[in-house]
């Protein structure tokens, strides 16, 4: 099995407030415009801020996919991490780690070896921690590279 070179990118800064599934803010659009790179596969989380980050960037790929597995952890009644009209049903750490495990399995099944994943901070942290790689707080548009 080929080693996968993963580049995780946290989405750009969204509009602040309690809005469900917010779009990018003006500074966020500028942050995203500074992102670039070409990958064999680009995988986006399902939130608007994930898609907006990709659209406003200069990131490209031979193939693109969107996956619910990359969604941010649903926490409490914070509407920011829910879709519009979605009932707040919080996820536990265990729930998110199951998605991490599923994503790793899916990534290993892909033929591509250079993969970019645009997602949110908590999900990135869970994935990176599951690989035993040290990390710090993750800022907007921060890249984190690792091998799988």
C-alpha positions as CSV (number, residue, x, y, z in Angstrom):
1,X,0.0,0.0,0.0
2,X,1.4,3.4,-1.0
3,X,2.1,6.0,1.7
4,X,-0.5,8.9,1.6
5,X,0.8,12.4,1.9
6,X,-2.0,14.3,3.6
7,X,-2.3,18.1,3.7
8,X,-4.9,19.2,6.2
9,X,-6.1,22.8,5.9
10,X,-8.4,24.4,8.4
11,X,-11.1,26.5,6.7
12,X,-10.7,30.3,6.6
13,X,-12.3,32.7,9.0
14,X,-16.1,32.6,8.8
15,X,-18.6,35.4,9.7
16,X,-18.7,35.6,13.5
17,X,-21.9,35.0,15.5
18,X,-24.2,32.1,16.2
19,X,-25.3,31.7,12.5
20,X,-25.7,28.1,11.5
21,X,-23.1,26.9,8.9
22,X,-21.7,30.4,8.3
23,X,-20.1,31.7,5.1
24,X,-16.6,33.2,5.1
25,X,-16.0,36.7,6.4
26,X,-14.2,39.3,4.3
27,X,-10.9,38.6,6.1
28,X,-11.6,34.9,5.6
29,X,-12.0,35.3,1.8
30,X,-8.6,37.1,1.8
31,X,-7.0,34.3,3.9
32,X,-8.4,31.7,1.5
33,X,-7.1,33.6,-1.6
34,X,-3.5,33.1,-0.2
35,X,-3.9,29.3,-0.3
36,X,-2.5,27.4,-3.3
37,X,-1.3,24.0,-4.3
38,X,-2.1,21.1,-6.7
39,X,-3.1,17.7,-5.4
40,X,-4.2,14.4,-6.9
41,X,-7.3,14.5,-4.7
42,X,-9.0,17.4,-2.8
43,X,-11.5,16.4,-0.2
44,X,-13.8,19.0,1.4
45,X,-15.8,18.8,4.5
46,X,-19.5,19.5,4.0
47,X,-19.8,22.9,5.6
48,X,-20.2,26.1,3.7
49,X,-17.0,27.5,5.2
50,X,-15.1,24.4,3.8
51,X,-16.4,24.9,0.3
52,X,-16.0,28.7,0.4
53,X,-12.3,28.2,1.5
54,X,-11.7,26.0,-1.6
55,X,-13.6,28.3,-4.0
56,X,-11.7,31.4,-2.8
57,X,-8.3,29.6,-2.9
58,X,-6.0,28.6,-5.7
59,X,-6.1,25.0,-4.7
60,X,-6.7,22.5,-7.5
61,X,-6.9,18.8,-7.8
62,X,-7.1,16.0,-10.4
63,X,-10.2,14.8,-8.5
64,X,-12.4,16.4,-5.9
65,X,-14.7,14.9,-3.3
66,X,-16.9,16.1,-0.4
67,X,-17.3,14.0,2.7
68,X,-19.5,14.1,5.7
69,X,-16.7,12.4,7.6
70,X,-14.8,15.7,7.6
71,X,-17.6,17.7,9.3
72,X,-16.8,19.6,12.5
73,X,-17.8,18.0,15.8
74,X,-21.3,18.9,16.7
75,X,-21.1,20.4,20.2
76,X,-24.0,21.4,22.5
77,X,-26.4,23.9,21.1
78,X,-23.7,25.9,19.2
79,X,-25.5,26.4,15.9
80,X,-22.2,27.3,14.3
81,X,-21.4,23.6,13.9
82,X,-24.8,22.5,12.6
83,X,-26.5,22.8,9.3
84,X,-29.4,25.2,8.9
85,X,-32.6,23.6,10.3
86,X,-30.6,20.7,11.9
87,X,-31.6,19.7,15.4
88,X,-28.7,20.0,17.9
89,X,-27.6,16.5,18.6
90,X,-24.1,16.7,20.1
91,X,-21.4,14.2,19.2
92,X,-19.1,12.7,21.8
93,X,-15.3,12.3,21.3
94,X,-16.0,8.6,20.6
95,X,-18.5,9.5,17.8
96,X,-15.9,11.8,16.1
97,X,-13.1,9.1,16.5
98,X,-15.4,6.7,14.7
99,X,-15.5,9.2,11.8
100,X,-11.7,9.5,12.0
101,X,-11.3,5.8,11.7
102,X,-13.7,5.6,8.8
103,X,-11.9,8.4,7.0
104,X,-8.5,6.7,7.4
105,X,-10.0,3.5,5.9
106,X,-11.5,5.5,3.0
107,X,-8.2,7.4,2.4
108,X,-6.3,4.1,2.3
109,X,-8.7,2.8,-0.4
110,X,-8.0,5.7,-2.7
111,X,-5.4,5.4,-5.5
112,X,-4.2,9.0,-5.0
113,X,-1.2,9.6,-2.8
114,X,-1.1,13.4,-2.6
115,X,-4.3,14.4,-0.8
116,X,-5.6,17.8,0.5
117,X,-8.3,17.8,3.1
118,X,-10.2,21.0,3.9
119,X,-12.0,20.7,7.3
120,X,-12.4,22.3,10.7
121,X,-10.2,22.6,13.7
122,X,-11.6,20.1,16.1
123,X,-11.8,17.4,13.4
124,X,-8.3,18.1,12.4
125,X,-7.1,17.8,16.0
126,X,-8.8,14.5,16.5
127,X,-7.3,13.1,13.2
128,X,-3.8,14.4,13.9
129,X,-3.9,13.2,17.5
130,X,-5.0,9.7,16.3
131,X,-1.8,9.5,14.3
132,X,0.3,10.3,17.4
133,X,1.7,13.5,15.9
134,X,2.4,16.5,18.2
135,X,0.5,19.7,17.3
136,X,-0.3,23.1,18.6
137,X,-3.5,25.2,18.3
138,X,-4.7,25.3,14.7
139,X,-5.3,28.8,13.2
140,X,-7.5,29.7,10.2
141,X,-6.1,28.4,6.9
142,X,-3.2,26.6,8.7
143,X,-1.8,23.7,6.9
144,X,-0.7,20.5,8.7
145,X,1.1,17.8,6.7
146,X,1.4,14.1,7.7
147,X,1.7,10.7,6.2
148,X,-0.7,7.8,6.5
